[in-house]
């Protein structure tokens, strides 16, 4: 009987007789509340509008910018049912994916002491901006040979590094002159200030599901200027500013494009991440940093990665903080460089995921001193803070060779300090990576 109804429905569509939405909905399986779906269509917006005119769903907007093939749809009808799938195929709908299936927290354990560099607050000039001495000279920068690379090869970074994250403090003194305006996908507006989350009574998004950023459970902040921000609504507040600060430490002259896809509680929709990826490519980003992970893969996330790679965009992602040999995404997707965390003693961080299925290289990720909102600094741990060392390093490599392809960039950064097999190519050495390009 179900097969007969499905065939009858397609026949109605082809001969121009369209059943009333109420009639059609009565034969479909409907969830009790509205669900969000990511819908890909070869027929563009028109075919999705036609689908929703029949099913009573709502098109929330496009996700892939100028391509016009990927859309966010909300519906009380189950768009994954077999009956609806037959209808979708007749309208040019090629795939449907639930937007909010990914909901796994990723937090590194708090190391209960502040590194000495956090108290070295003497201001110094760092390529045109004033920064704390402890930030510019911290051990992690020396370990990956940031000064050697910058001075030895006369590189300070070039191009645009996009960071998909919680946003950034656009007023931070250390970041002036390098921040582009960016975009806030959580509010659908230009700019990517995470300060709006702190001031907003609705900083957290209680209905968001997909993923959590990779950071320590609490940032150790300059307590002379403000209290430590803690608690569920603000557990990821400052994360984007911290990640951007590490990119800037490595590549101080590269432009940074902040793309806010996560809320202050660390949650965000997969659809916003996809929007950010397509936005980055279409706004001329050369590198995309993704300090977040999911344990379940996504077909549309893979398509977005392939789209970026096809436009010669270099992709870097954190390997995750479960301390396991497991696959997480996007780090495990082909053409993405997954980054594990190491200590200042060149050992794998106990919280870091490991193995060739998720790791390409490793970088320091324990007690990294970096920028924090309100013009302050913090020390945080997690693979979130390992990935931007690689993203910044990519901007240095592009400064040396403007025609570098993603494959060549991955090969160059793989010239690293070998440690253990579970860290694959080892801990990055930026000087050695640049040397390999000669």
Beta strands, then each sheet from edge to edge (+ up, - down):
strand 1: 30-41
strand 2: 58-62
strand 3: 70-77
strand 4: 93-98
strand 5: 107-108
strand 6: 123-126
strand 7: 129-132
strand 8: 160-165
strand 9: 183-184
strand 10: 189-190
strand 11: 212-213
strand 12: 215-216
strand 13: 220-221
strand 14: 255-260
strand 15: 287-290
strand 16: 292-293
strand 17: 314-318
strand 18: 336-342
strand 19: 361-364
strand 20: 368-372
strand 21: 376-380
sheet 1: 2+ 3- 1+ 4-
sheet 2: 5+ 12+
sheet 3: 6+ 7-
sheet 4: 10+ 9- 14- 8- 15- 17- 18- 19-
sheet 5: 11+ 16-
sheet 6: 13+ 21- 20+
end
